[in-house]
Amino acid sequence: MSKSAAGFFVLALLSGILHLALVQDAMVTLPLIACGIFSALFVLALIAGRKFKFDPVLR
């Protein structure tokens, strides 16, 4: 997992926990929206990390 993917994962977790801690009923809040955005960026960072692999052998 790349550093950016790990960062987006942590941000998604923190914003999700913040939403659950602040709101008791089911409503859309800014932390919930941020959680969705960070989750999507996490998945994109995972996909991008799989496509670009480092090849230490220079040919």
C-alpha positions as CSV (number, residue, x, y, z in Angstrom):
1,M,0.0,0.0,0.0
2,S,1.4,3.4,-0.9
3,K,1.8,6.3,1.4
4,S,-1.1,8.2,-0.3
5,A,-3.4,5.2,0.0
6,A,-2.6,4.8,3.7
7,G,-3.2,8.5,4.2
8,F,-6.6,8.4,2.5
9,F,-7.5,5.3,4.5
10,V,-6.7,7.0,7.8
11,L,-8.6,10.1,6.8
12,A,-11.6,8.0,5.8
13,L,-11.6,6.2,9.1
14,L,-11.2,9.4,11.1
15,S,-14.0,11.2,9.3
16,G,-16.3,8.1,9.6
17,I,-15.6,7.9,13.3
18,L,-16.2,11.6,13.7
19,H,-19.6,11.3,12.0
20,L,-20.6,8.4,14.2
21,A,-19.5,10.3,17.3
22,L,-21.4,13.5,16.4
23,V,-24.6,12.3,14.9
24,Q,-27.0,9.8,16.6
25,D,-29.6,9.7,13.9
26,A,-29.2,9.0,10.1
27,M,-28.5,12.2,8.4
28,V,-25.9,13.4,5.9
29,T,-23.2,15.5,7.5
30,L,-19.9,17.0,6.3
31,P,-17.8,14.2,7.9
32,L,-19.9,11.6,6.2
33,I,-19.4,13.3,2.8
34,A,-15.7,13.6,3.5
35,C,-15.6,9.9,4.4
36,G,-17.1,9.0,1.0
37,I,-14.6,11.2,-0.9
38,F,-11.6,9.8,1.0
39,S,-12.8,6.3,0.5
40,A,-13.1,6.8,-3.2
41,L,-9.6,8.4,-3.3
42,F,-8.3,5.5,-1.3
43,V,-9.6,3.0,-3.9
44,L,-8.1,5.1,-6.7
45,A,-4.8,5.3,-5.0
46,L,-4.8,1.5,-4.6
47,I,-5.5,1.0,-8.3
48,A,-2.9,3.5,-9.3
49,G,-0.3,1.8,-7.0
50,R,-0.9,-1.5,-8.8
51,K,-0.3,-0.1,-12.3
52,F,3.0,1.7,-11.6
53,K,5.5,-0.9,-10.3
54,F,9.1,-0.1,-9.7
55,D,11.6,-2.2,-11.8
56,P,15.0,-2.1,-10.2
57,V,16.6,-3.7,-13.2
58,L,17.5,-1.1,-15.8
59,R,17.7,-2.6,-19.2
